Amino acid sequence: MTGTEDTQTSYEVSTLKHILISVDATIGGEDYNKDQVNKWTAAILERCISDLCKLGKQYKYIVTCAVTQKTGAGLHAANSCFWDTALDGSCTVKWENRTMYCIVSVFALSIA
């Protein structure tokens, strides 16, 4: 398992562990299987949201997940938002094994 993140803020550091655990628990021992991707992404999203909510922080969470087979093809994606940079945060984690990539993005919007 490999987790990679570009830049880290205090928000990101506190959520990286939860995201990596969610992904690894769901697909850590699996090989890519197109018939399982919908089930895997739903499970990863449910677990990420559940684990983040258990932290008890005053945020609304938005979580996205993409699973793609390692074939050498490119994958390009972008996210954008307008928010309060002092209170809100985001985090993107790239996880991979020998047959697939999983990219999870979390956006936390402060409700305090």
Backbone torsions as a table, in degrees:
resi	resn	phi	psi	omega
1	MET	NA	138.3	175.7
2	THR	-133.3	131.4	174.4
3	GLY	-116.8	133.0	-178.4
4	THR	-130.7	138.6	176.6
5	GLU	-138.3	145.4	-175.6
6	ASP	-79.4	-73.1	179.0
7	THR	-117.4	149.8	-175.8
8	GLN	-122.3	132.1	169.9
9	THR	-109.9	173.4	179.6
10	SER	-60.4	-35.9	177.4
11	TYR	-62.1	-47.0	-176.8
12	GLU	-61.8	-45.3	-178.0
13	VAL	-59.4	-38.2	-178.0
14	SER	-74.1	-14.9	-178.7
15	THR	-109.2	-17.6	-176.9
16	LEU	-55.9	-45.8	-178.1
17	LYS	-59.0	-44.3	-178.7
18	HIS	-64.4	-39.9	179.8
19	ILE	-66.8	-48.3	-178.6
20	LEU	-61.8	-39.7	177.7
21	ILE	-63.5	-42.6	179.7
22	SER	-61.4	-45.9	-178.8
23	VAL	-67.2	-49.2	-176.7
24	ASP	-63.1	-37.9	179.1
25	ALA	-66.3	-29.4	-176.6
26	THR	-87.4	-45.7	-173.8
27	ILE	-126.5	9.6	-175.6
28	GLY	-54.3	-41.3	-177.6
29	GLY	-101.0	11.6	-173.7
30	GLU	-98.6	153.5	166.6
31	ASP	-98.3	153.4	-178.9
32	TYR	-56.0	134.6	177.7
33	ASN	-147.2	109.6	-175.3
34	LYS	-57.6	-27.6	179.9
35	ASP	-74.5	-14.4	-178.6
36	GLN	-104.0	-10.2	-172.4
37	VAL	-58.2	-44.9	-179.9
38	ASN	-61.0	-42.0	178.5
39	LYS	-64.5	-44.3	-179.3
40	TRP	-63.6	-47.2	-177.8
41	THR	-64.5	-39.8	177.6
42	ALA	-61.9	-42.6	-179.9
43	ALA	-66.5	-41.1	178.5
44	ILE	-63.1	-46.1	-179.7
45	LEU	-62.5	-45.6	179.4
46	GLU	-60.1	-45.2	-177.9
47	ARG	-68.3	-41.6	178.0
48	CYS	-59.5	-50.3	-179.4
49	ILE	-60.3	-45.9	-179.3
50	SER	-60.3	-48.2	-179.2
51	ASP	-64.7	-40.2	179.6
52	LEU	-66.6	-41.0	178.8
53	CYS	-64.7	-33.0	178.8
54	LYS	-65.9	-18.2	178.4
55	LEU	-67.2	-20.7	176.9
56	GLY	73.1	22.3	178.7
57	LYS	-87.7	155.2	-176.6
58	GLN	-84.3	69.6	179.7
59	TYR	-132.8	151.9	161.6
60	LYS	-100.7	136.9	-175.4
61	TYR	-111.1	142.7	170.6
62	ILE	-124.1	125.4	-177.4
63	VAL	-127.2	132.7	174.6
64	THR	-120.1	152.4	-178.7
65	CYS	-144.2	133.2	174.8
66	ALA	-129.0	132.5	175.5
67	VAL	-119.7	129.7	-179.7
68	THR	-138.1	147.2	179.4
69	GLN	-73.2	144.7	175.1
70	LYS	-79.9	101.3	179.3
71	THR	-126.0	-3.7	-175.6
72	GLY	94.5	-7.7	178.0
73	ALA	-77.3	153.6	179.3
74	GLY	-82.1	157.7	173.5
75	LEU	-136.4	121.8	-179.6
76	HIS	-121.1	129.4	179.4
77	ALA	-145.5	154.2	178.7
78	ALA	-141.8	149.2	174.9
79	ASN	-130.4	147.3	178.1
80	SER	-147.5	150.9	178.3
81	CYS	-158.3	161.3	175.2
82	PHE	-120.6	116.8	-175.4
83	TRP	-155.1	-176.2	178.3
84	ASP	-89.2	106.2	-175.6
85	THR	-66.0	-17.7	178.5
86	ALA	-79.3	-25.3	-174.6
87	LEU	-115.4	-31.8	-175.0
88	ASP	-95.0	163.8	-179.8
89	GLY	-153.9	167.5	176.7
90	SER	-147.1	162.5	-177.5
91	CYS	-155.7	135.3	175.1
92	THR	-126.1	133.1	-179.2
93	VAL	-123.4	132.8	172.8
94	LYS	-107.6	121.1	178.4
95	TRP	-114.7	145.8	177.4
96	GLU	-149.1	154.3	166.9
97	ASN	-130.1	-162.3	-173.2
98	ARG	-73.6	-15.6	-175.5
99	THR	-119.7	-10.4	-176.0
100	MET	-156.1	163.5	172.3
101	TYR	-115.5	149.3	172.3
102	CYS	-133.8	124.4	179.2
103	ILE	-116.6	121.5	-179.6
104	VAL	-119.5	128.6	174.8
105	SER	-116.9	136.0	178.0
106	VAL	-122.7	131.3	174.2
107	PHE	-116.5	128.4	-179.9
108	ALA	-116.0	118.4	-178.8
109	LEU	-107.8	119.0	-176.1
110	SER	-65.1	135.7	175.4
111	ILE	-112.9	9.3	179.5
112	ALA	-86.0	NA	NA
